[in-house]
Every structure is written in structure tokens, then in C-alpha cells.
Amino acid sequence: MRRHRAMGDRFSWIAVLAIVMLAGISLLTQSNSDYYSGDDFYDKQVIWLLMGGIVFVVATLVDLSLLLRGAYVFWGVVVLALLAVALFGTSVNNSQRWLRFGGLSLQPSEMAKLAVVMALARWFHDRRDRVPGGPLPHEGPYLLRQLWVPALLVAVPFLLVLKQPDLGTSLLIAFVAVSIVLWEGVAKKSFAILAVGGLLLVPVAWKYGGIHEYQKDRVRLWLNPDWFKFDADTGVVATARNLQSEQAVWAIGSGEFWGQGSRMGAQSRLKHLPEMHTDMIVATFAEEHGFIGCTALLVLFWIVVLWGLRTAHDARDRFCTLLAVGVSAIVGWQVFINIGMVAGLLPIVGLPLPLLSYGGNAAIMILAGLGLVLNVAFTRGRL
Amino acid sequence: MSSAARFGLAVTLSIALFITLMGRLFYLQIVHGESFRERARISFVGHERIPARRGLIKDAAGRVLASNQASHQLTVTPFYLGKEREAVVTRLAQLLSLNQQEVDELNARIDEGLVKDRWAPIVVRRELVSEACPFDGASLELLESPARRLTCGRCGLRYEPIDPKAVFCPIDRGRLTWHGVDDGQHGDDHVHASCNKCGRGFVTAPVCPNDGQLLTVDEQNLGCPVCKRTFSDEVASLQAQLYTLPGVELHTSFRREYPFRYDGAHVIGYMNRVTREDREREPGVYELTDMRGRRGVEDAAEAFLRGAPGEALFLKGARGKRLEESELKKLIQDVEFRRSIPGDEVWLTLDMQLQREVKRAFRYYKSGAAVVVDAKTGGVLAMYSKPGFDPNIWSGRLTKDVWEETQANPYSPLLNKALTTYAPGSTYKIVTSIAGLEEGIITPDMTIHCPGHYEYGGRRFHCHNRSGHGPVNMIQALKYSCDVYFYRVGEMLGMDTLARYGHAFGFGEPTGVEISEREGRVPTRAWHTKNSPNGYQPGFVLSTAIGQGDLMASSLQVARAFAALANGGRVLKMHLVKRRVDEHGHTVYEAPVEVVKTIDAAPQHMALVREGLVRVVNDPDGTASDSALDSVVIAGKTGTAESAESRPGVSPEIARWLKEDHAWFAAYAPAEDPQIVVVVFVEHGGSGSKTAAPIAQRIIRSWLRLAPRPPSAALDPEPPDHGGDEDALGDGEDEAP
């Protein structure tokens, strides 16, 4: 046990170093993207990351039992915020995601990720780690019918985010929730029903709404890059190959082994990369720094994920364990989906790359989550 | 499942996902990296903004007042040169006749570009002027003449533009014979010269002396001395050659040109780079390097002139060559071309021929303004402000010299004095007259004795004639411009009643003209209580009654008031924009005749005042009797507004000028059926009758000569090689007596 703690501490510091390096890569790439596009995202990202750093320190020091008590409240606040977005949010690119207060823009869907993790952690905590004198703790894997409360905790924010529409974030919430539930353990039969049900849901949603036409187009494009569509209204061949994602693939590919060098990316230079500061930032990075740079980037992310899982494994209390699992799942799945989508492995869903992509809400929320993991590592998961 | 197994499973999953991504990256970057890099190199897809062509500004007869001139720029992008670099540089040197020094410089810049920024285009030539033969590289020679040539569309005769003061033929130094020298009766349109040696014809203005047609400009005709080929458009021939050279591109942009230069510059305006405020005021409209209209119609009609930019997706093939649209469509199916929509053509009510006559009429005076307005429609036929500026110089980047010179000029060249407000002087007496008659204070025959001064409130107000006019009735009072008569009327009317009639005539209110104007001011008791240092004084009404004191009006407002008097009381909306024509030639806007309000005055009262104005000009003892014309009856009113001012640090000459009164003359003609209203304002010009009235007389005479104007009356943008002198046509101050 002693050996574990010593190693956990050293590992934590390595992970913090990895996080700092990722933030550095973010600033470098933001600055280079600014150079290509003529924007000024770098200056703002510096401020967001500094604010995120403060939040990170606060999250490291906060009393975790406070979070345990506040988990449902936080969840409720986020759901209300999501409702507010649906009612009077600000639209950007046909997607209603923002709440504006003067100069301040809040993106509740970013907070929803953490809120779902905390709410689920609280619920499972209440089942397993009962206070003395309470009802008997739950034992063994869960059956499906025992999971209707967590299902509700996930479904409400999931549907509200899906409605915006923000398919990427809502899918991420689902992935993270499933990761937590699987960590807790589900009966084999229940798991099978869940898996088959989930698979069946896709064609049903495809047929009977829930998936936007442009989202379907992206899937069609992913499955068949030569697919195109004839628009009956305007009589023109509208969307052929998805040039944008294709260009991102070209950009990544043309990075080759060593990369073209900082501020030397041809695709980026010619402003061919859409969303080059946000969802597609890894394409710019890959073009500039090649396979070597990408490997380093992935290793850094993997260190963070591994550290999260390790911390979860070492944590004493259920709430702390699941908190660390949830944050690791957020980082891990988001990295996989984002890079997979930019590299053409997955269909295009809008999802930023943690820490690297430009965005104040995303940077602050992910650093808050990582701060909580460090908190768990330091306290060894005791409330 | 044990905790350790769960942990192990999660770590395994994370490793699996990590390996999947690494595999994909390996596949893209290592296995296919080179081909992707090559693919990225040969086919860049990007969005491009296609700028819209700015609408032309034309005068009422269709003469172009603001046009767009193509300017070509040649660039090389180092990234595409590769192994062919040397060949490209050699070919460029040949085509553009670069000398060794220029070639070395180009090479140095390519070297620098390869290190610093391989994709930044290097500008090789800013303006393409003369080129080498694309077939054998020999320098092209101009076939006939080094200057641009003008051709008459009707008779086919060819002319060269020339300075009106030239003595020798610029081509072979033969002596010139000048024809049709300005005799003061005609314009200078037909002034032309011929060379005694080569027989070439020369014109000072692009108007055919043979049949009055507007001349069109020929492209320079270039010939190759080796292969004897000729080129009508060197840029086009160059373009064909450039297409084979990697990384070399020809960019064409448009520059605004104002062929009439100083004439009407205040009305037309100019263009310059948008500022941050412009971009914030109209988000999404302008790019950083866009230009925007400033002052005049360029500014006022900006929204219509600028059009809407288009957008294109473009694909560059191998060696940096842009693919044609058809080729592009073969490669990618979702090419979107949104064409740009050219701006509307704006036709003004202005008649440039008349405008130039106004300028000539004004030649003896340094500063002032004149407007000519259609009395029935409110269309502005001429609006002149002196001194002017050359919008060609003001468009684009301004040199510090020009800026400082303009700032130091005591006559404020940038100010449109026709829309700036000054005390209107005695021209305002028409308002006092109508007010007095309407309010029943005076009758047409009632006389008031003028001893040369008027005692009021313990002060003595002088008449301009210190010895007095004796007993005068209304018509006489207008004719002699007797101040005492109007002091009396003003006193009986009172400040606010007089102000009410001032507003009825449109004073103190915008005229509605499209370009930016001052509203002026009709003072009331309330205004004085608020703004005068000692509050309202009873004597103020006396000053206002004769158009002095705090009354402020622009020339255009005076013109509108006289138009209203002339046309039976209709106060019209003044306008400069006659119509707008869209890219298809459809008229999208036609200025209506808009009556803002009607002066509620008895017709016989108006007729009486009009009779007074006729007497001003046509009675031998009227104040403007020297300015009568035989051919038409002019009705008008002189004005001499006291306006001595002092400015620190000016030369004695300027200080003396500042002491003079403002001279006004407002008139309409013909008196029996008023067609036009002419208002002349000479800043510190002295007496209205001696200074302003003769100018107006000359303008009306020119108008008579020009009307009815032939539909195709051609006219002369000044040739651009006439230095910066606004009076290049020889009607400047040097001719002043």
C-alpha cells in the first residue's frame, strides 16, 4: 500500500507536467493558426488557460465531500441552464449552445459532461458506500431495472444537448455514462440487452427523426467518400465529397514523419482548414509536427487518461473513484472521437479536442475535472 | 469482477484506442505521407472573395464622373518555383524587360521568401505598362504615339490630348496652330490645335472639334520590331504567356478614377481605405483592405455603389496554376460560385457642362460657392465650391504634403461651401417681405421713411445707404435693399413670427439633398434666451429681418427658398441623385419631385415680391442693374452680409480678406416662367451687387446657351497630365484684372 501511494504521487506530478505541456501545445498551435488565418485566438486562449489554471488549483484543494453533497444540485443547475439555452440561447452556426450575460458567454453543454459524471458518482456512491445504520449496500453487478435513476440522470441532459443540436457532446455524455456504469458492473444479461437496444436505436433514430439531415450526410460521406446528393429544390448537385474533412486528412498526411515545421503548413497557410482553431486544430498540429509530434501528443493524452484510471483504482470512496473514471473517460473518449473524426476514421461530429481546441468554457471545465482527479490522488480518495 | 481486473480492462481499452489512432496516423503520415503532401501541393482548395465592381457615377447627360480603371499586378510565389526557378526568372526578365539589377533583386527576394514564407507572393511589377514581345522577347514599341489616343466614334478622326498652353507638337516639335480660341461666348470644348509639321490634331478636351462627339480612348498600340506583330492589349498577350510559368500570376484590381478632377469634387467625393469604425458600424461588409466612399455622393450612395462581393471556391492545380471553372467542376462537384453583384450606377441631376461654366464664372474669386437648381423639380444642376480638390489625389494613400497643404489653406478646399451655412444677408428680405404682407403689417403701397438709420432700443441701426433712401414702399425697398424699411417691418413682426416664416421657406431645415449638409439656424426668442450671453435683446429681430445676426443658411437653402417663391410657394426637396440603374440597366430608383411643404401666402403677395426682385435687376436704379441680360428677364436679390472675422497667425493679405463682407446673389430666370434658380455666394467677396451678381449673370447666360442641351453634348474631362492646378484650363486667377 505504501509503495502504491509513493508511486501515485510521482505519477501525479508526471500527469500535471503532461497537462502543462498540452496547454503549451495548445498555445503554440493557436498562435500558429492565428498566423495562418489572421485571427487573434491566441491572446484569448492564454486568458482562458490561466483562468483554467486557477480553477484547477481550486479543484485540487476543495473538500470532496462538499462536491458529494452538491452533486445533484449541480446537476439540477446545469439542466436548468440547458433549458434556458433551449428557450433563449444564442445561436452560432444554426446551433443554439450559448447563454450570454453581457460579455460573458456560458456553454452549459460543457458543464453537462461534469454534471453527469458527478451525479452518477453520487448515485452509485449512495448505493455502495452506505453510512452506518442505513439500508444494506448494493452488492454485485446491477440489473437493468435497478438503473432507471441513473438512466434518467443521463437522458435529460443528453436529450437537451442533442436538441441544440450538438451531437458530438451528447454522444460523449452517453459514452462517459456507459463507461461509468460498466466500471460499476452490470449483469451480463442486462449488458446484452443494453448493447442490442443501443444498436437497434440507431436505425430507428435514423428513420424517425432525432438525427438531422446534415448529420446523416456526414455519415453517408464517411461510409462512402464519393457519395453525393442531388438537391431537388435548387436543382443543383449540392454536397459532393466532403472537401473540408478531406482537406484535414490531406493536412495530416502531408505532415509526414517530421512535419512541415511551425507556421509552414501548406493547407493551413491557405486557410483550407475549417475550424482550424477549434475542432480541427489537430490537423494544423499534425501538418506542422508530423508523426513524431502526433505520437508525442497522443502519449501525453494517454498519460493523463492512465493517471485518471490509476487514481480511480487507488481511491477509497466510491464517489472519488467514479469521479476519476468519469474525467478520464471524458478526456479519453473526446481525444479518440476528435482525432478519429479529423483523421477520417469516424464521421464528422462537432467535438473539440480537450485542452488544445480554442474555447473558454471547454478549457475551464476540463481543467476543473483534472483538478478534481488530482484532488482524489492527493487525498487517496477519502472523503 | 475484481477492482484490479476492472482497472486492467480499462487500461487495455485505452491502449487499444491509442493504438487505433496511432495506426491511422501511421497510415496517413508514413505510408501515404508523400502522396498526401504532393496532393496538397498540387491542389489547393480555398475560398476567394470576388470583389464587386463599383457602380459608376454619371451626370444628367451620362458623362462618367467616377469610373473604375483596371490596374494589373504581377506576382511570383516562391513555393511553386521548385526546379524551374531559373527558367521562370529568365523568362520573366525577358517578358518584362528586367535589367540585371532587377533580376538580382528578384532572385534575392525569392531566396528570402523560400526561407521566411514560401507562400507569400512577391510583387514583380505593380503596374504593367510596356512589355516585351511574348513570341521573341524583343521590347515592344509603341506603333504611333507614346500618348493615349482619342478617336471620334462618329467621324473616325483621331486626336491626341494636349495642354492648352502648349506651343509645340509633343511628338515632333512642330509648331502648333490653335483653333477656336475661347471668346467668352462659347465654351472651350471646341478649342483644338494642329501640328504644322506632322498634321496631327490635338484637343484640350475629349470632344471632337469636327462634330462635338465625345471621343473614346484607344488602347496603346504596341508593335514588335522583330516579328512585326501588333498587340492591342499587352496585358492579355502577357497573360497567355504567363499561364505556362509556375507560380507566376497576374492580379487585376480596380482603381477609382475621376476624369473631371476638380470639377464637382465636393459633390462626387472620393474613396479611401475603410477604418475600424466603418467595419464596426457595418459588420461583415468590408474587408481590411477595402475602400469606401468619402464625402459627396461616393459617401452618401456607398450602400448602392459598392455592390455585393461574390465568393468562389478555387482549386489550384500543379505549379500553382488556378484551374478554370470547368476543369474545377470535373474534379469536385460542390464547387460554389457566388458571383459578385456590381454596384448600381448613380446618375446625378448635375450637368457637368453647366458645372464647368459655373467654375469659369467664378474664376476671379478665391473662395465661395454657387448652386444652380431646377426651380420646378428641386434637382441640383450645378453645385460648385471653391477652392476644390482633386479626388484622384485624395483617393488612396494621401501624401503628407497634400494633407498639410490642404490643412494650411485658409480657403478650406475640402469644405463644401454650398452646404455650409453663413448669414444670408439681404437675400432673406424675401422672407421678411412675405411675413409683413401676410401678417397685415404693411400693405404694398405703404411707405416707410428711411433717413439712413433706425433708432431702436437706445441703439442706432444703420441702413447700408447712410444718407437714406427717403420714403420707400415694398417694391422700392427690395429694389434698393433698404435696411430701414425691413428694420421697421421686423420690429412690428417680432422675433417668433419672423422665425415662423423663415421655417415656412425651409430655412433652418435640411434641404433633403443626399450629401451631408448643415441645417442652419433661424433664431427665435427661446433660442436667444438659451444661447446669447445676455439673453434675448429686442434689437435681435432687426438683424434677423435683414438676414444678419444669428441667422445661418446654406446656399442651397437660399436656392430652395427662391425656388419656392418662384414656383408659387412649393418648398421642394433638393436632390442630386436623379436615378439609380442596376447592373441590367433597369432603373431601380427615380427621384420624384417631392414637395416638402407649401408656403401659405396669398398669390398677390408672392407676385408683389417677385415684381420687386425683377426690379432689383431690371430697373436702372436696382442694386443688380449691371447684371441684367437682354435675352432673358432675371429676377434676383443681392445680399451683403457683414462677416468680419479674425484668425490668429494669418498673413496680412488673408487678414484683409477676412475683413470683407460676404457677397450673395440669389436669382431665378426667366422671371415670367422660372426654370432655374442660381445662388452665388462669395466668401468675403465684398458687395453682393458688384461681386456675386455678375457671376450669376454669367451662369444664367451659359445656361441659356446650353439649353436646350443636345442629348449627346460631349464634354471634357481634363487630360490627366495637367499638373495639380485646378485652373489648368487657363481661367485661373492670373487672368484676374
Interface residues (C-beta under 8 A of the other chain):
Chain A: P141 W183 G185 F228 V237 A238 T239 A240 R241 L243 Q247 V249 W250 A251 I252 G253 S254 G255 E256 F257 M264 A266 Q267 R269 L270 K271 H272 A286 G290 F291 C294 T295 L298 W302 V305 L306 L309 R310 A312 H313 V325 S328 G332 V335 F336 I339 G340 A343 G344 L345
Chain B: M1 S3 A4 R6 F7 A10 V11 S14 I15 L17 F18 T20 L21 M22 R24 L25 F26 L28 Q29 I30 H32 G33 E34 S35 F36 R37 R39 A40 R41 F44 V45 G46 H47 F79 R118 W119 L313 I332 Q333 D334
